[in-house]
């Protein structure tokens, strides 16, 4: 039931000002840049969605991408804590976005 908001932009485009303006709202809690951590999270999600878990040494049931996505959301909240705004719309600002990392199924 968490609501998310992300600022994705180029550097030197006013994204930090937008971050400060949005964070002035009591129901919004956005963190600053994550230095590309979202890229690793999306890659993990893509791997889990396409991995053949029932072959070779794995021999276990597959990873449910929806459950992994929930875990990733909790992870983002954990690395971007805003205890002063518990329950607020969460998210972060990022200027290091790579098109190949964009999820296709979310």
C-alpha positions as CSV (number, residue, x, y, z in Angstrom):
1,X,0.0,0.0,0.0
2,X,3.1,2.3,-0.1
3,X,3.0,5.1,-2.6
4,X,6.2,5.9,-4.6
5,X,7.5,9.0,-6.3
6,X,10.7,9.3,-8.2
7,X,12.6,12.2,-9.7
8,X,14.6,11.0,-12.7
9,X,16.5,13.7,-14.6
10,X,19.8,14.8,-16.1
11,X,22.4,16.5,-14.0
12,X,22.3,20.3,-13.6
13,X,18.6,20.3,-14.5
14,X,17.0,21.5,-11.2
15,X,16.2,18.1,-9.8
16,X,17.7,19.0,-6.4
17,X,15.4,22.0,-6.2
18,X,12.5,19.8,-7.1
19,X,13.5,17.4,-4.4
20,X,13.6,20.1,-1.8
21,X,10.3,21.5,-2.9
22,X,8.5,18.1,-2.8
23,X,10.1,17.3,0.6
24,X,8.6,20.5,2.0
25,X,5.2,18.7,1.8
26,X,4.5,16.8,5.0
27,X,3.2,13.7,3.2
28,X,6.3,13.3,0.9
29,X,9.7,11.8,2.0
30,X,12.1,11.6,-0.9
31,X,15.8,10.7,-0.5
32,X,18.7,12.1,-2.5
33,X,20.6,10.1,-5.1
34,X,21.4,6.4,-4.6
35,X,24.4,6.4,-6.9
36,X,22.8,3.8,-9.2
37,X,21.6,1.3,-6.6
38,X,18.3,1.1,-8.5
39,X,20.2,-0.3,-11.5
40,X,21.3,-3.3,-9.4
41,X,17.8,-3.8,-8.0
42,X,16.2,-3.8,-11.5
43,X,18.9,-6.3,-12.7
44,X,18.2,-8.6,-9.7
45,X,14.4,-8.4,-10.5
46,X,15.1,-9.2,-14.2
47,X,17.3,-12.2,-13.3
48,X,14.8,-13.6,-10.9
49,X,12.0,-13.3,-13.5
50,X,14.0,-15.2,-16.2
51,X,16.2,-17.6,-14.3
52,X,15.5,-21.3,-14.7
53,X,15.4,-22.3,-11.1
54,X,14.5,-26.0,-11.6
55,X,17.6,-27.0,-13.5
56,X,21.2,-27.9,-12.7
57,X,22.4,-27.1,-9.2
58,X,19.5,-24.8,-8.3
59,X,16.7,-27.5,-8.1
60,X,14.2,-25.3,-6.2
61,X,11.1,-23.4,-7.0
62,X,11.4,-20.1,-8.7
63,X,11.6,-16.7,-7.2
64,X,8.3,-14.9,-7.3
65,X,9.1,-11.5,-8.9
66,X,6.2,-9.9,-7.0
67,X,7.7,-11.0,-3.7
68,X,11.1,-9.9,-4.7
69,X,9.7,-6.5,-5.7
70,X,8.2,-6.1,-2.2
71,X,11.6,-7.0,-0.7
72,X,13.3,-4.5,-2.9
73,X,10.8,-1.8,-1.8
74,X,11.6,-2.6,1.8
75,X,15.3,-2.4,1.0
76,X,14.9,1.0,-0.6
77,X,13.0,2.2,2.5
78,X,15.8,0.7,4.7
79,X,18.6,2.5,2.9
80,X,16.7,5.8,2.7
81,X,15.1,6.0,6.1
82,X,13.0,9.0,6.9
83,X,11.6,8.4,10.4
84,X,10.4,12.0,10.6
85,X,7.9,11.2,7.9
86,X,6.8,7.6,8.6
87,X,4.0,6.5,6.2
88,X,4.7,9.3,3.7
89,X,5.0,8.9,-0.1
90,X,8.5,7.5,-0.5
91,X,11.1,7.7,-3.3
92,X,14.3,9.2,-4.3
93,X,16.0,11.4,-6.9
94,X,18.3,9.9,-9.5
95,X,20.3,11.3,-12.4
96,X,22.2,8.2,-13.2
97,X,19.6,6.2,-15.1
98,X,20.4,3.8,-17.8
99,X,17.7,2.8,-20.4
100,X,18.9,-0.8,-20.5
101,X,18.1,-1.1,-16.8
102,X,14.5,-0.1,-17.2
103,X,12.1,-2.9,-16.2
104,X,9.8,-4.2,-19.0
105,X,7.3,-6.0,-16.8
106,X,6.6,-3.5,-14.0
